[in-house]
Amino acid sequence: MILPLAYPDSLYDLPAYYIAIIFFTPIALGIFFLIRSKRFDKQWKAGLFPDKYKFNQDHLLEAYLSLAALIIQLQKTEKGQKIVFVNAYFNRYFKKSNYDFSDSLTFCFSHPVKTESVTNWLKTHITDRVERTHIIYFLVGITMIDGKISLQDKKFLAIINAQLELNLNDLNRILAMYASYQQQREQNKTFKTTSPNRRNQAAIILGVSLDATNDAIKKAYRKMVKLHHPDKFQHAGSEQIKISEEKFIQIQNAYEVLKNK
């Protein structure tokens, strides 16, 4: 025989500590989140990216955006196109994020952060070196919106690259990939064009010399494939997988250019 459950006739029938929990818990939580928000605001105003941010897609976007705001401010030329690029990048790779792009970018412009505070947070939560290169891909894409890059932008990228504990060769390969892409758009040719400049860019992407042997080219290609293969990012977010797939194709194209010399 199942006995019916007994429910209190009113709130007053509950024990006093139940009533206290029901009444004070929302207040305590509200105070907690208010204090936490104030602490984060204080860090932003001090030019620091909040180090206690949990790693999630929104906070990752905020880290990306804070660096994007800094590099956009370096060179005011093509500012509108750069903002459009950043917005399109987020819409493409971070579709599931609940992020107010316009307000957040405006906030980052008015609250510039120290780069090391952002890169330290990124290093803490992104331990894989290759995944960190995706941040450099993003920043290089902003600087090369008009097909060229200034010395000031290069210096900024080199600083971020070093703070993320990446090799200078990593940055040079990424710059070569974007230069190749821009040239392909301008000339409306396929990547397999065997012009000297195209071959030079392909060599930089794979990290080999122009007179490298076929065996050396194949060895470098296999190394890059091992590092950048999309399967390596299956544990990461969908945005990281998509970025790696596109870069993987560029690595394959570079190999095709060099092996057919």
N, C-alpha and C positions, 0 to 999 in steps of 0.2 A: 504494500500500500504506500502510495506516494503522498506525503503530506504537503499541503499548499504552503508556498513561501509566505512569510509574514512581512508585510510592508508597513512602515509607519504611516499613521493617518495624516501626519503633517510634519513639517520640518522640525517642529518643536519636539517631536518624539525621538529625533536622532540624538546620539550622545553629543556632548558639548564639543569634544575634540573633532568630531565629524564636521560640525557646523563651522568650527574655526578653520579647518582645512579648506572647506568649500569657499569660505568668505575671503581668507587671506592669501590663498595660492595665486589667484589672478593678480592680486596687488603686488605680491612678491616678485612674480615673473615680470610684470610691467616695470617695476623698479630696476630689476636686474638688466633687462634689455635696454632701458634708458641709460643706465650707467655705462653699459657696454658700448652703446652708440656714441655717447659723449666721449668715451676714451678713444674710439676710432676717429671721431671728428678732430680730436686734439692732435692725433698723430698726423692726419692729413694736413692740418694747418701748419704743423711743424715741418712739412715737406717729407714725411715718411709714409711709405706704404705700410698699412697695418700688418704687423708681423703675426698677429694672432688670428688672422683670417683663416677660416677653414678652406680646404682645397675643394672647390666645386666649380662648375662651369661659369657661374656669374663672377666669382672672384678671379678666375683665370682671365676672363674677358677684361676685368678691371685692370689687371696687371698689364695685359696687352695694350689697353687703351692709354694707360698712364705713360707708357714708353712711346706710343704713337704720338701723343700730344707733344712730347718733348721734341721728337724729331721733326714734326710738322712745323713747330715754332722756329727751328733752326733756319729754315729757308722759307720765306713767305711766298715764293713763287709757286704757282700751281696749287695753292692751298685748297681751293675748292675741289680740284680733281683728287687730291690726296684724301680728303675727307670722304669723298664718294667711294674711293678705293677701300678705305677702312670699313665703311658701312657695308659695302658689297662683300668684303671678306668675311665679316661676322655673319651676314645673312647666308653665306654659302657654307661655312664650316661650323657655325654654332646655331643651327636652326632651332634647337630646343631651349635656348636660353631666354629667360624673361628679363630682358635688358633694355633699358631706355637709352638708346644710343645717343640721341641729341643732348639730353640733360647730362649724361655721364661725360661726354666729350667736353662740354662746356665747363663742367666741374674740374676736369683734369687740366684744362687750359688755365683755369684760375687758381689751381692748386698744384703747381709743378712739384714733382717729388725728386728726391735724390735717387739716382739710378741704382745705386748699390742696395738700397732698401727693397727695391722691386726684384732685382736679380737674386738677392739672398732668399727671398720668399719663393721665387721660382725654383731655385736650386734645392731648397728644402723639400719641395713637393714634386719636382720632376727630376728624378735621379738619373734617368737614362740620357746620355750625352746626345744621342741622335735626336731624341724628342726635343731637346733644347734648341737644336738647330732650326726647328720650325719657327721659333721666335725670330731668329735672324732672317729667315726667308720672308717673314711678314714685314719686318722693318725695311729690308732691302727693297721689297715691292713698293713701299711708300716712297722711298728716295728716288727710285728709278721710274716714276710715273711718267716722266717726259723723255725717257730713254737715256738719261745721263745721270751722273752722280757727282756732287761737289766734294771738294777736299774736306770741308767741314762735316758733311754727312759721313764720309768715310772714317774720319776720326771718331765720331760718335759711335758708329757701328763697331769699330775696333775696340772701343771701351766696353760696350755691352757684350761683345764677343768674349773678351778677356774675363769680364766679371762672371759670365756664365761658364767659365772654365772650358772654353772651346779653343781649338787650334786656329791659328791664323789661316791655315790652309782651308779650313772649313768655310771661313768667310770668303776667301778667294774663289772657292768652287761655287758658292751661292751667287756671288757677283757674276761669275762667268755664265751660270745658267740663265740669269735674268738678261745679261747682255745678248746671249744667243737668242733668247725669246724675242727681245725687242728687235733684233736684226731680222729675225724671221718675219715678224709682222711688217716691218718697213719694206723689205724686199719681196715679200709675198712668195717666198721660196720654202721648200721643205728643209728640214734640218740636215738632210743627207747631202746637201750641196757641199762639195769638197773644196771650197775656197780656203786660202791660207788662214784667214781670220776665223772661219768656222772651225777649222781643224785646231787652231790654237785654243779656242774656247773649249772644245771637246777635251783637249789634253789637260786643261786646268781642272775641268770637272772630274776627270778620273785621277788626277794627280800624277800624270806621267809627262815625260818630255816628248817633243814632237818626233824625235828620232828613236823612240822606244821600239823595242822588238815586239812582234806579235805576242810572244809569251808574256812579256812584261805588261802589255796592254790587257791581255786576258786575265792576268793575276790581279791587276788593279781593279778591273771590272768586277771580278768575283768578290773582292774585298768590299767594294762599294755596295754591291747587291746584298751582301750579308748584313751590312749596316742599315741599309735603307729599305729592305724588302717590306712590303705592307704587312706580311704575316707577323713581323716583329712587333707590330702595334695593335694586335688584336685585343690586348688587355686595356688599351687606351681608349679614349673617346672616339666617336665616329669622325669627328673633325680631324683628329690626328691621322687616322687611317686614310682619309681622303687626300690630305696633304702629301703623305708619304707615297701614295699611288701616283700622283702627278709628278713628283720628283723622281720616282723610280723610272718612269717613262723617259724622262730627260737623260738619266744615266744610261739607259739602254740605247737611246739615240746617239749619245756621245760615243758609245762603244762601236756602233755601226759606222760612224764617220771614220774613226781611227783604224778599224780593222780592214777597211776597204781601201787603204792607201795605195 
